[in-house]
Amino acid sequence: MKYNKEFVERLSIGTVDYDEIIVPALRASLESVRGKKILDLGCGNGRYSRLFARLGAQVMGIDKNKNQLDLAIEREHVDRLGIDYKSGDIRSLGIGRDSYDVVLLMFVLVDTSTAAAVKDFISVASEILKRGGLLVIADLHPHNINRHNDIENVTPKGEYSYFDNGAEASSRTWLNDGTAVSFCPNYHYRLDFILNTLAEGGFCLRKFVEPEYRTAFPTHMLVLARNDKTEPH
Ligand SMILES: C[S@@+](CC[C@H](N)C(=O)[O-])C[C@H]1O[C@@H](n2cnc3c(N)ncnc32)[C@H](O)[C@@H]1O
């Protein structure tokens, strides 16, 4: 299993991209989240849930993987940030419509095996978000495919090109102790597919960030999209 106990424990050492790329990009791009209701979909070990809870948000984290969630809950018992964690699948959450200010999908698309599921996740985010609420997506940049770098490498399995939406891949991610772990399988989605899916889902792009970090090409991306859905008649 991809997220077996040994793997999730290694991952909890922390990754270079979290500290040096994504967190600085979030801090530079987001307005205050104090008092906001945030839903962290595919929260993993809860690192983003904790980040936002420390910034004063009221956070719920959801993940389908027990090993990841157990680590998040264990940390919560120590940190006591008031984060509520639940086991569940993003596609069948049973959470009320229009109930959250911010929904996070942090490194979840790369973990999603079909384009149909990516579309479902974005549509779930739209339902759960209040009108005007913010969807935050952080992920590997789709153009970081077949590029060699010491932050995160994405390699497609077989002869796929950039244009093969949903191509199976694997990625090697560097940890804070200088070692690396491999996520396998991972999946590659084209940038036009992600952005057009957001537009079709009623989202309006607020900010698209390609953090610059030690490479001549973008390794990661941050997408902030506002939920502009129209009220049901
Ligand atoms: C690459 S990890 C990212 C975890 C966390 N967001 C982070 O950035 O540290 C992707 C996570 O999404 C979860 N996930 C993938 N598909 C899911 C689904 N359909 N429902 C709930 N969780 C899901 C996986 O179990 C995994 O923990």
Ligand as a Chemical Component Dictionary entry (heavy atoms), coordinates in Angstrom:
data_LIG
# 
_chem_comp.id                   LIG 
_chem_comp.type                 NON-POLYMER 
_chem_comp.pdbx_formal_charge   0 
_chem_comp.three_letter_code    LIG 
# 
loop_
_chem_comp_atom.comp_id 
_chem_comp_atom.atom_id 
_chem_comp_atom.alt_atom_id 
_chem_comp_atom.type_symbol 
_chem_comp_atom.charge 
_chem_comp_atom.model_Cartn_x 
_chem_comp_atom.model_Cartn_y 
_chem_comp_atom.model_Cartn_z 
_chem_comp_atom.pdbx_ordinal 
LIG C1  C1  C 0  0.034   13.371 -1.246 1  
LIG S1  S1  S 1  -0.985  13.193 0.160  2  
LIG C2  C2  C 0  -1.125  14.876 0.712  3  
LIG C3  C3  C 0  -1.535  14.983 2.146  4  
LIG C4  C4  C 0  -1.666  16.421 2.680  5  
LIG N1  N1  N 0  -2.694  17.154 2.006  6  
LIG C5  C5  C 0  -0.334  17.123 2.565  7  
LIG O1  O1  O 0  -0.118  17.896 1.639  8  
LIG O2  O2  O -1 0.517   16.836 3.400  9  
LIG C6  C6  C 0  -2.595  12.907 -0.527 10 
LIG C7  C7  C 0  -3.608  12.513 0.533  11 
LIG O3  O3  O 0  -4.905  12.527 -0.069 12 
LIG C8  C8  C 0  -5.637  11.432 0.468  13 
LIG N2  N2  N 0  -6.715  11.120 -0.476 14 
LIG C9  C9  C 0  -6.585  10.818 -1.797 15 
LIG N3  N3  N 0  -7.796  10.577 -2.338 16 
LIG C10 C10 C 0  -8.706  10.727 -1.334 17 
LIG C11 C11 C 0  -10.110 10.588 -1.272 18 
LIG N4  N4  N 0  -10.829 10.240 -2.338 19 
LIG N5  N5  N 0  -10.723 10.817 -0.085 20 
LIG C12 C12 C 0  -9.998  11.153 1.023  21 
LIG N6  N6  N 0  -8.664  11.268 1.024  22 
LIG C13 C13 C 0  -8.008  11.073 -0.138 23 
LIG C14 C14 C 0  -4.603  10.318 0.604  24 
LIG O4  O4  O 0  -5.024  9.324  1.511  25 
LIG C15 C15 C 0  -3.397  11.111 1.074  26 
LIG O5  O5  O 0  -3.316  11.157 2.477  27 
# 
loop_
_chem_comp_bond.comp_id 
_chem_comp_bond.atom_id_1 
_chem_comp_bond.atom_id_2 
_chem_comp_bond.value_order 
_chem_comp_bond.pdbx_ordinal 
LIG C1  S1  SING 1  
LIG S1  C2  SING 2  
LIG S1  C6  SING 3  
LIG C2  C3  SING 4  
LIG C3  C4  SING 5  
LIG C4  N1  SING 6  
LIG C4  C5  SING 7  
LIG C5  O1  DOUB 8  
LIG C5  O2  SING 9  
LIG C6  C7  SING 10 
LIG C7  O3  SING 11 
LIG C7  C15 SING 12 
LIG O3  C8  SING 13 
LIG C8  N2  SING 14 
LIG C8  C14 SING 15 
LIG N2  C9  SING 16 
LIG N2  C13 SING 17 
LIG C9  N3  DOUB 18 
LIG N3  C10 SING 19 
LIG C10 C11 SING 20 
LIG C10 C13 DOUB 21 
LIG C11 N4  SING 22 
LIG C11 N5  DOUB 23 
LIG N5  C12 SING 24 
LIG C12 N6  DOUB 25 
LIG N6  C13 SING 26 
LIG C14 O4  SING 27 
LIG C14 C15 SING 28 
LIG C15 O5  SING 29 
# 
